[in-house]
Amino acid sequence: MTLTRTLRRTLAAALLAGAGLGAAAAAEVYREHHPRAAIDPAQGAAGDFSGTYGFWKDAAALERHRDWAGSTDPNAWKLNWKYPDLVDSGDVHAGHVAVDEGERFVRRAAAREPGFLACLGEGRNELKGVAAGYPKYDAKLKKLMTVEARVEHCAKAELWDDVRQGSPLNTKIAAYVKSQSAGLPIRVDLSAAPVMAAYRRGEQLFYTKVGQLNFACASCHTPGSIMGHKLRGEVPTTPFGDAAHFPTYRTPVGEVESLHQRFGRCLNQMRAQPLKPGDPAYVDLEVFYTVLSNGYPITVPSIR
């Protein structure tokens, strides 16, 4: 089989999978997988397989190793990039601006249509603590929902506005919603069967190699991989705790990114075709990543 035909079949299967038709079609495509690491989803962030959890598990641990932060010390990666979240950093960045802009939109929209805020708050006009339980299964909508998906749904249902996932406005509103749970531990409910099923699918995606470089997420973020070693001037870290700071202001690109946008950027770097924010595959991957952050406090706004 020629390379062109192989790539064509791979892309066709990926498109079918994204359309919900992929189980049979995608099975025809040969895929390699990165070796699996032992993960106990019940442990959340504390189950970190890198041996670094003790360095970044809380502000006190980060403070003890503050000298590593942002330095060329070979141990700096063990802080898992959590040091920008130190509460006394005092930095004001574009993440704060995004939260403020998201809040202004929510307040204006709620003044016009009170149902918008109640929709975001799942029946309450109060957003505190709401985001800590996402992603979750919505029995009424019969689908898995992320914070960004909730924003899109509520804007369409209550405002008749199209605020699509991945758009700057959606990301800003999501950042505001997440900020209302800042400091609270993430608590994705794995006892819900659809959530656990999504976790398993996301786990499979995490280890599946894709793209011209034949990389998986795990190729950079598991023991025995590039994790902890230099890669183009950066040092990949553990995926545990990562979901806690999204949406985040990404200094390399000068934008506030949602987790799905970050997935897309990683796929581009792997020379693979990215999907649209909100794609079911991204939702599954977000469930997987967020379960690996269970028990870790939300830190939004944030900067990376």
C-alpha positions as CSV (number, residue, x, y, z in Angstrom):
1,M,0.0,0.0,0.0
2,T,1.4,3.4,-1.0
3,L,2.1,6.1,1.6
4,T,-0.5,8.3,0.0
5,R,-3.2,5.6,0.2
6,T,-2.3,4.9,3.9
7,L,-2.6,8.6,4.8
8,R,-5.9,8.9,2.9
9,R,-7.3,5.9,4.8
10,T,-6.0,7.2,8.1
11,L,-7.6,10.6,7.6
12,A,-10.9,9.1,6.4
13,A,-11.1,7.0,9.5
14,A,-10.3,10.0,11.7
15,L,-13.1,11.9,10.1
16,L,-15.5,9.0,10.5
17,A,-14.5,8.7,14.1
18,G,-15.1,12.4,14.7
19,A,-18.5,12.0,13.1
20,G,-19.4,9.2,15.5
21,L,-19.1,6.5,12.8
22,G,-15.6,5.5,13.6
23,A,-15.7,2.2,15.5
24,A,-15.8,-0.1,12.5
25,A,-14.0,2.2,10.0
26,A,-11.2,3.2,12.3
27,A,-10.6,-0.4,13.2
28,E,-9.2,-0.9,9.7
29,V,-6.4,1.6,10.3
30,Y,-3.2,0.3,11.8
31,R,-2.3,2.1,15.0
32,E,0.7,1.8,17.3
33,H,0.4,2.5,21.0
34,H,2.8,3.8,23.6
35,P,3.4,1.4,26.5
36,R,0.9,2.0,29.2
37,A,1.8,3.3,32.7
38,A,0.0,2.2,35.8
39,I,-2.7,4.7,36.7
40,D,-5.3,4.4,39.4
41,P,-8.1,6.9,38.5
42,A,-9.4,6.8,42.0
43,Q,-6.3,8.5,43.3
44,G,-6.6,11.6,41.1
45,A,-3.7,13.9,41.1
46,A,-2.1,12.1,44.0
47,G,-1.7,9.0,41.8
48,D,1.0,10.8,39.8
49,F,3.4,8.3,38.2
50,S,6.3,10.7,37.8
51,G,7.4,10.8,41.5
52,T,7.1,14.6,41.5
53,Y,3.8,15.0,43.2
54,G,5.5,15.9,46.5
55,F,7.1,18.9,44.9
56,W,3.9,20.5,43.5
57,K,1.0,19.1,45.6
58,D,0.4,22.4,47.3
59,A,1.8,26.0,47.8
60,A,3.9,24.9,50.7
61,A,5.7,22.3,48.7
62,L,6.2,24.7,45.8
63,E,7.6,27.3,48.3
64,R,10.2,24.9,49.6
65,H,11.6,24.6,46.1
66,R,11.0,28.1,44.8
67,D,14.7,28.4,43.8
68,W,14.1,25.9,41.0
69,A,11.2,27.9,39.5
70,G,12.0,29.3,36.1
71,S,15.7,28.4,36.5
72,T,18.0,26.1,34.5
73,D,18.1,23.7,37.4
74,P,17.6,20.2,36.0
75,N,15.0,19.6,38.7
76,A,12.8,22.5,37.7
77,W,10.5,20.3,35.6
78,K,9.5,18.4,38.8
79,L,7.5,21.5,39.8
80,N,5.2,20.5,36.9
81,W,4.9,24.2,35.9
82,K,2.8,24.9,39.0
83,Y,5.1,27.6,40.3
84,P,3.4,30.3,38.2
85,D,0.4,29.6,40.5
86,L,2.1,30.7,43.7
87,V,-0.5,32.9,45.4
88,D,2.0,35.7,46.2
89,S,3.3,36.1,42.7
90,G,1.3,39.3,42.2
91,D,1.5,39.1,38.4
92,V,-1.4,40.5,36.4
93,H,-1.6,39.0,33.0
94,A,-4.0,38.4,30.1
95,G,-5.7,35.6,32.0
96,H,-7.0,38.1,34.5
97,V,-8.2,40.3,31.6
98,A,-10.0,37.3,30.0
99,V,-11.8,36.6,33.3
100,D,-12.9,40.2,33.7
101,E,-14.2,40.3,30.1
102,G,-16.0,37.0,30.6
103,E,-17.6,38.3,33.8
104,R,-18.8,41.5,32.1
105,F,-20.5,39.5,29.3
106,V,-22.2,37.1,31.8
107,R,-23.5,40.1,33.9
108,R,-24.8,41.9,30.9
109,A,-26.4,38.8,29.4
110,A,-27.9,37.8,32.8
111,A,-29.4,41.3,33.2
112,R,-31.1,40.8,29.8
113,E,-32.0,37.1,30.2
114,P,-31.7,35.8,33.8
115,G,-32.0,32.3,32.6
116,F,-28.5,32.5,31.2
117,L,-26.9,32.7,34.6
118,A,-29.2,30.0,36.0
119,C,-28.3,27.8,33.1
120,L,-24.6,28.3,33.7
121,G,-25.2,27.6,37.4
122,E,-27.2,24.4,36.7
123,G,-30.4,26.0,38.2
124,R,-28.7,28.4,40.6
125,N,-27.8,32.0,40.1
126,E,-24.5,31.3,41.8
127,L,-21.4,29.9,40.0
128,K,-19.2,29.2,43.0
129,G,-18.1,25.5,43.0
130,V,-20.0,24.7,39.8
131,A,-16.9,24.2,37.6
132,A,-15.2,21.8,40.1
133,G,-17.5,19.0,39.0
134,Y,-16.8,19.2,35.2
135,P,-16.7,17.4,32.9
136,K,-19.9,15.7,33.9
137,Y,-22.8,13.7,32.3
138,D,-26.0,15.8,31.9
139,A,-28.9,13.4,32.1
140,K,-31.3,15.9,30.7
141,L,-29.2,16.7,27.6
142,K,-28.0,13.0,27.5
143,K,-24.4,14.0,26.8
144,L,-21.1,14.7,28.5
145,M,-20.6,18.4,29.2
146,T,-17.5,20.4,29.7
147,V,-17.5,24.0,31.0
148,E,-17.0,25.2,27.4
149,A,-19.9,23.0,26.2
150,R,-22.1,24.4,29.0
151,V,-21.3,28.0,27.9
152,E,-22.1,27.2,24.3
153,H,-25.4,25.4,25.2
154,C,-26.6,28.2,27.6
155,A,-25.8,30.9,25.1
156,K,-27.8,29.1,22.4
157,A,-30.7,28.1,24.7
158,E,-31.1,31.4,26.6
159,L,-29.6,34.1,24.5
160,W,-30.0,32.7,21.0
161,D,-26.4,33.5,20.5
162,D,-23.8,31.3,18.8
163,V,-20.9,31.2,21.2
164,R,-19.0,28.2,19.9
165,Q,-16.3,26.3,21.7
166,G,-12.9,27.5,20.8
167,S,-14.1,31.1,20.1
168,P,-12.4,33.8,22.2
169,L,-15.8,34.7,23.8
170,N,-16.5,31.2,24.8
171,T,-13.0,30.8,26.3
172,K,-13.3,34.1,28.3
173,I,-16.7,33.1,29.7
174,A,-15.4,29.6,30.6
175,A,-12.4,31.3,32.3
176,Y,-14.8,33.4,34.4
177,V,-16.9,30.3,35.3
178,K,-13.8,28.4,36.3
179,S,-12.4,31.3,38.3
180,Q,-15.5,31.1,40.5
181,S,-14.3,27.7,41.7
182,A,-10.6,28.8,42.1
183,G,-9.1,27.1,45.1
184,L,-11.6,24.3,45.2
185,P,-10.5,20.8,44.5
186,I,-11.6,19.2,41.2
187,R,-14.1,16.4,41.7
188,V,-15.1,14.6,38.5
189,D,-17.6,11.9,39.4
190,L,-16.3,8.6,38.1
191,S,-19.2,6.7,39.7
192,A,-21.4,7.9,36.7
193,A,-21.1,5.2,34.1
194,P,-20.9,7.6,31.0
195,V,-18.1,9.5,32.7
196,M,-16.1,6.3,33.4
197,A,-16.7,5.1,29.9
198,A,-15.4,8.5,28.6
199,Y,-12.3,8.2,30.9
200,R,-11.5,4.8,29.4
201,R,-11.8,6.1,25.8
202,G,-9.7,9.1,26.7
203,E,-7.1,6.9,28.2
204,Q,-7.0,4.9,25.0
205,L,-6.5,8.1,23.0
206,F,-3.7,9.2,25.4
207,Y,-1.7,6.2,24.4
208,T,-2.5,6.0,20.7
209,K,0.2,7.2,18.3
210,V,-0.9,9.6,15.5
211,G,0.5,11.9,12.9
212,Q,3.6,11.9,10.8
213,L,5.8,11.8,13.9
214,N,3.9,8.8,15.2
215,F,3.6,10.3,18.6
216,A,1.1,9.8,21.4
217,C,0.4,12.1,24.3
218,A,2.1,9.5,26.3
219,S,5.2,9.8,24.2
220,C,6.0,13.0,26.1
221,H,4.2,12.6,29.4
222,T,4.8,9.2,30.9
223,P,7.8,7.5,32.7
224,G,10.3,6.1,30.2
225,S,9.3,8.7,27.6
226,I,10.6,12.2,26.9
227,M,9.1,13.3,30.2
228,G,11.8,15.1,32.3
229,H,14.1,15.4,29.3
230,K,14.8,18.3,26.9
231,L,12.6,18.6,23.9
232,R,13.3,21.6,21.7
233,G,14.2,23.7,24.7
234,E,11.3,22.5,26.8
235,V,11.0,19.7,29.3
236,P,7.7,17.8,29.2
237,T,6.1,17.1,32.6
238,T,3.5,14.8,34.1
239,P,-0.2,15.2,32.9
240,F,-1.4,15.0,36.5
241,G,-2.9,18.3,37.8
242,D,-2.7,19.9,34.3
243,A,-6.4,20.4,33.8
244,A,-6.7,22.6,36.9
245,H,-5.3,25.7,35.2
246,F,-7.3,25.7,32.0
247,P,-8.4,28.0,30.3
248,T,-4.9,29.5,30.7
249,Y,-3.0,32.4,29.2
250,R,-0.2,30.8,27.1
251,T,2.8,33.1,26.7
252,P,4.3,31.3,23.8
253,V,1.2,32.1,21.6
254,G,0.0,35.2,23.3
255,E,-3.6,33.8,23.7
256,V,-5.9,32.4,26.4
257,E,-6.4,28.8,25.5
258,S,-9.0,26.2,26.4
259,L,-7.9,22.6,27.0
260,H,-9.3,21.6,23.7
261,Q,-7.3,24.3,21.9
262,R,-4.2,23.0,23.7
263,F,-5.0,19.5,22.4
264,G,-5.2,20.9,18.9
265,R,-1.9,22.7,19.2
266,C,-0.2,19.5,20.4
267,L,-1.7,17.6,17.4
268,N,-0.2,20.2,15.1
269,Q,3.2,19.7,16.7
270,M,2.8,15.9,16.2
271,R,2.0,16.6,12.5
272,A,-1.5,15.3,13.0
273,Q,-4.9,16.7,11.9
274,P,-6.4,18.6,14.8
275,L,-10.1,18.4,15.6
276,K,-12.5,21.2,16.4
277,P,-13.0,22.2,20.0
278,G,-15.9,20.2,21.4
279,D,-15.2,17.1,19.3
280,P,-16.3,13.9,21.2
281,A,-12.7,12.7,21.1
282,Y,-11.5,15.9,22.8
283,V,-14.2,15.5,25.4
284,D,-13.1,12.0,26.2
285,L,-9.5,13.2,26.5
286,E,-10.5,16.1,28.7
287,V,-12.3,13.6,31.0
288,F,-9.2,11.5,31.2
289,Y,-6.9,14.5,31.9
290,T,-9.3,16.1,34.5
291,V,-9.6,12.8,36.4
292,L,-5.8,13.0,36.7
293,S,-6.4,16.3,38.4
294,N,-9.1,15.1,40.8
295,G,-8.4,16.5,44.3
296,Y,-6.1,19.3,42.9
297,P,-7.4,22.9,43.3
298,I,-8.6,24.9,40.3
299,T,-6.2,27.7,39.5
300,V,-7.9,30.1,37.1
301,P,-6.8,32.7,35.9
302,S,-3.4,31.2,35.3
303,I,-0.4,31.6,33.0
304,R,1.8,29.1,31.3
